[in-house]
Amino acid sequence: SRICAVVVELGAGAALPSLVAATLPDPPARVVVTDYPDDVILNNLKENVSRNLAALTDRDVVRVVGYEWGADVHDLL
């Protein structure tokens, strides 16, 4: 049984908490990694996720999404 269905990390930086959650033996159904919607920042997050794909329990569980504080959260979930 899953502890949590969805994890959303706001302002992820390097995405360490998200990547740790995604490597659990019974990971969340989805892990959404967010930071400011800037290409450099989001590309860094995507690269960090890509570098850790081998350790992820389910490679399709992690999504990287640009998010600006105060914007609609509908697209995050």
Backbone torsions as a table, in degrees:
resi	resn	phi	psi	omega
1	SER	NA	139.1	-178.5
2	ARG	-77.1	139.9	175.9
3	ILE	-70.7	-40.5	-176.2
4	CYS	-146.5	136.8	-178.3
5	ALA	-75.8	-39.4	-176.7
6	VAL	-139.2	135.2	172.9
7	VAL	-115.0	129.4	175.4
8	VAL	-120.5	118.2	176.9
9	GLU	-101.7	113.4	179.6
10	LEU	-90.6	133.0	-179.3
11	GLY	62.7	54.3	-167.7
12	ALA	-67.4	-26.4	-176.8
13	GLY	66.6	-100.8	179.3
14	ALA	-100.0	-6.2	176.6
15	ALA	74.6	21.2	-178.1
16	LEU	-57.4	-51.2	179.1
17	PRO	-58.8	-38.6	178.8
18	SER	-64.3	-44.5	-179.6
19	LEU	-66.4	-37.7	176.5
20	VAL	-63.6	-44.4	178.7
21	ALA	-59.7	-40.1	-177.7
22	ALA	-73.1	-14.8	179.2
23	THR	-95.6	-0.7	178.6
24	LEU	-61.7	150.0	177.8
25	PRO	-57.1	-34.7	176.4
26	ASP	-122.7	79.2	-172.4
27	PRO	-71.9	164.9	172.8
28	PRO	-59.5	159.5	178.5
29	ALA	-64.9	-31.6	179.1
30	ARG	-149.2	141.2	173.5
31	VAL	-123.3	117.9	-179.1
32	VAL	-107.5	117.5	-178.8
33	VAL	-100.9	120.7	-178.0
34	THR	-124.1	153.0	168.8
35	ASP	-159.3	178.3	-178.6
36	TYR	-53.3	137.3	-175.7
37	PRO	-74.2	69.1	178.0
38	ASP	-119.1	135.1	-176.0
39	ASP	-56.1	-42.5	-178.6
40	VAL	-63.7	-46.0	-179.3
41	ILE	-64.9	-48.3	-177.5
42	LEU	-67.4	-36.6	176.4
43	ASN	-64.6	-36.4	175.8
44	ASN	-63.4	-44.5	177.5
45	LEU	-61.2	-45.3	179.6
46	LYS	-61.6	-39.3	178.3
47	GLU	-66.0	-41.0	177.3
48	ASN	-62.2	-42.0	177.3
49	VAL	-64.6	-45.8	-179.0
50	SER	-59.3	-42.0	179.7
51	ARG	-63.7	-22.2	-175.8
52	ASN	-108.5	10.6	-177.9
53	LEU	-55.7	-38.3	-177.5
54	ALA	-62.7	-28.8	-178.2
55	ALA	-86.9	-13.6	-176.7
56	LEU	-74.4	138.0	178.9
57	THR	-65.1	-40.9	178.7
58	ASP	-134.6	112.8	-174.1
59	ARG	-64.9	-20.5	-177.6
60	ASP	-91.5	1.9	-174.0
61	VAL	-79.3	-24.8	-173.6
62	VAL	-99.0	130.3	174.7
63	ARG	-123.7	137.1	174.3
64	VAL	-104.1	126.3	-175.6
65	VAL	-136.1	133.7	172.4
66	GLY	-74.8	135.3	-179.4
67	TYR	-146.5	128.2	175.5
68	GLU	-103.5	129.4	-178.1
69	TRP	-49.4	134.2	178.8
70	GLY	93.2	-11.9	178.9
71	ALA	-76.5	165.2	177.7
72	ASP	-60.0	132.3	-178.2
73	VAL	-89.9	-0.6	-175.6
74	HIS	-54.8	-42.7	-178.1
75	ASP	-71.4	-15.6	179.7
76	LEU	-71.6	-34.6	-175.0
77	LEU	-98.7	NA	NA
